[in-house]
Each structure stands twice: as C-alpha cells, then as structure tokens.
Amino acid sequence: MSGRARFSLGLAAVLGASSALADPVVVVPANVRDPGPSAEALAAVTEAVGPEALAGDRLAAALRTVVGRYAPRDDGLAAQRTAVQNGVNLFFADRRTLQRQGLNGTAAQESRRALLAAVTAMEAAPEALELVESNRSAYLHALAMLARIDSEARSDADVARWVQKARAFAPEWAPSSDDFPPAVVGLFSQEGASHESAELEIRMPREGCSVQLDGQALPGTAAVATMMRPVGDHRLSVACGGEQSRVRVVRLRTGARSTVTIDPRLDAAVRLTPRVGLTYASTAELQSLGPSDAAMLGEALGASRVVFVSRESAVVVPVGGGAPSAALAVESPGFRAELGAALRAPASGLVARPGGPNSAPQGVQPLGVAPAPSPAPRSAAPWVVAGAGGVLLVTAGLFFGLRQSALGDAESACPPGSDGALVCPNDDATQRAASSRDRASTYTIGAAVTGGLGVVLTAVGLGWGLSRGASHATARPTALWVPGGAVLGVGGRF
C-alpha cells in the first residue's frame, strides 16, 4: 500500500464535494499561538489557487477523518454505564428484589425501562459514546439486552430496531455467546460475515509511546507495533510523554495490510476549530516543523502541492519531496501570477522512493511522524571522561586535607621536641598519636591514587573532545523559510 493510500482510510466518505478534484491543492494556514493569516489573505490565496483549492470548511471536514477526534477528558457517561448494568441485573431479579426497589412491573418490563433510558442518554452524548470504548461496549450490550427482551415478548419490529441501531453503530459487532443465548446472538450475526483477520501496523514517532487499541493497552513501547486483528473498524490512540493523540478509526479489510502513523505532537498542532490550520508555540517551531507538517497533511489528502500561508506570505510546499518555494507576499500586485508559477513549477530535489511503492516519499515522513533531526548530536563521552577526571582531582584534594588534619592530631597528642621528634607525655597520648599517623598514611595513599587518575582522565577527555570538535567543524549552507520572507543561513556542527 502506498504512502497516500495508507492514510486515506475512510477519506472518500468525508471529502464530499472535493472528491471531484483530481489533484487538490491544500491551503493550510500557519499560526503562531493565536495570530494567523487574515481572512482576506486566505481568501486571496484560495481564489488564486482556483477550483482545485481544498480550504476552509472542506479542509476541516477532510482532516477530521484523517486525524480523528479527541476523546472527552471527563467520564461523562459513567452514570449511564452503571444504569446499563443495573438494567441488566433487573432482568434477572425476582419479585421480592423488585418490590424492595419500589418497582411494580415485571423483571422484563423494569429492565427494558431502565435500559431504554440509559440508551437514550448515551445517544445524546455522541462524542463520549463513540470515542470511549467502555461506553461503546455498554451501549451495545444494552441494545442486545433490549433485543432479547423484545424477542421474548414477540415484538419483532422493536427487535429489528435494536439490531439496526447496533449494525449502524458497529457493523461487525455481535454479542458474546458467554452473555447471551444463541437465539439472541443469531439476531445480530450477519450471514456470510467474515471472521478473518488482517494485519495492522502502528507507527509512532519514537520509542516509549503507548497504544490504546479498542480500549485495551497494547504491551510494549516500541516505535512500531504490528499485530493481527479481526477485519472491521478499530479505534486506536497513542500517548507519548504525556501528550495524547486523537482517536483514529481504522477499517481493516480482508487480505490488506493497514499502516497508520500517529504523532500526538502533530495532532496538537492541527486545529480544526474555530479555524482550520497548523498552530505552533513559537516562530522557531513553525520554521522547523511547519513546512514538513503541511506536506504530511497534503500527502494524507491525496495532494501533490500544499500552500502554507502565514500572516504576510505564502509558500508552496511539494508533497513528494523537494524544497519549498520562495515566500510570496500575499499583498503583492503580482501575487496571483507568482503563486500560479510556483504551483506549476516542477518540484526540485525529487528523487525515487527507495524500497518500492510502499516506502515513504523522500524528505517527507508519513502523517503524524515528525521529521528526524539532522545532523545527529555529537557524543558527550569525551566530556564525561574529562568530568570524571575533574571529580577525582577534587577527591585527591579532600584526601590531602584529611592527611594534614590527621598529622595535626598527632602533634596535638605528642608535641614535637627540640629535635623534631614527637614527645608523648603518657601511654594514652602515644596510642592516639600512632593512630593519627596511621590515618595520615592512608589519606596520603588515597590522595596519590585519585590525583594520578584524575590527571590522566582529564588529559584524555580534553584531548579527545578537542580533536573531535576539530574534525566536525564542517559547515553547510541551509535555506530556512521564515514567515514573511526567505533567509539563507549556514548551519553545521562545531
């Protein structure tokens, strides 16, 4: 599956009017915190792009399927989940139990009344119902129980209503035979339904992230997780270092391998309301991440060009690789002609994708994965060695101070005579002086050993680090795009 195809899961149903665009040009506003391009600037860009422009509300609708939705932070349907369980318990309750609860109907009647109220309340909170797996499970269980009650009451029309609701909500779902009799399971099981599995690959920006798939935490924290799952819809989200992604809906198909990449950092940058765009905390972050993030969104939407619009300028970003265009001033009299030329110009730096059609485009990572920093930082090992040497030298100084203190204790116990020899007034003083001199000898050895090692390690570390610094003092020109203009700088490792 190609890079574009792997991120187009379910996209056709959302693009709607934009589906007629053979090669849409995605217009992505760039924001630093709240300020962004004016409505006039966006309108000018969209008009200049022409009918191929995918912008505004249509772009937000398309991205909503690509990036998914955030699950509610609060557990707003906890009471309804409890109500579903209570409704199920009522179905199996005896008359005495019902009377203790002040209920006058039969067990089936009271159970149906409680379940119907819970289902109605859940359907009134679609975000919490659709994006929280425990809510989905409780809702479907309630529908199956309602179908069971109405089936026993010979109310075929109501049974059909509950089955239709369940299939619309979760097409592949059927109740467990552990919880329901075969007759009820058969109501929801579709003839010819597939029980096959398909391969799902989940890519994350780095190791250490965790995955929730259908409400279950997957084991391991590798950057890539691969597994087999039943065909049908699955919901997944990723958490990296406290950042939570949106919830993606992935449809697995028989015989097809689905690959999804998710980066909570990019999810946080994508804003869908009140106005669609990419938002960053600083201009520096926008400069380093913005064009590549825009290219990732363009690839997910099946585009080959993205127009990345700041407050004053617009930049054409090729999706398949290559450098962005020069910044084009939106208010320039020749902006329309300049933008048209930039959109028609062949992308520079395009190269063949290594590894065949399933590999990602050169220079553009799949949606949700931030580009790897380049170049890699130098090793800190030389400075660790030098630092260890410094610590040993300090330790040697401490040993020398303790030596001098011990010698002073010896002289206090037995003051030196006229010839320099210690004169001890009694046996106790003699013992104390001998003990102090023994400690002084031990500290002398410690000072000599740590001091010698400290000198060696410090010299080795400094020599190693300085020689590496000289060998890495290579610079290379780097073109940086800045909102409002282009800057040519020099970067490298020194």
Secondary structure, DSSP 8 states (H G I E B T S, - for coil): --HHHHT-TTTHHHHGGGGG-SS-EEEEEEEESS----HHHHHHHHHHH-TTEE-HHHHHHHHHHHH-B---SS-TTHHHHHHHHHHHHHHT--HHHHHHTT--S-HHHHHHHHHHHHHHHHHT-HHHHHH-HHHHHHHHHHHHHHHHHHHHTT-HHHHHHHHHHHHHH-TT----TTTS-HHHHHHH--TT----EEEEEEE-SSTT-EEEETTEE-S---SEEEEEEESEEEEEEEEETTEE--BEEEEE-TT--EEEE--HHHHHHEE-SSS-EEEESSHHHHHHHHHHHHHHHHHHTT-SEEEEE-SSEEEEEETTSS-----EETTSTTHHHHHHHHHHS--TT----TTSTTS--TT---TT-----SS-----HHHHHHHHHHHHHHHHHHHHHHHHHHHHHHHHHS-B-TTS-B--SSHHHHHHHHHHHHHHHHHHHHHHHHHHHHHHHHHHHHHHHHHHHHHT-EEEEEEEEETTEEEEEEEEE-
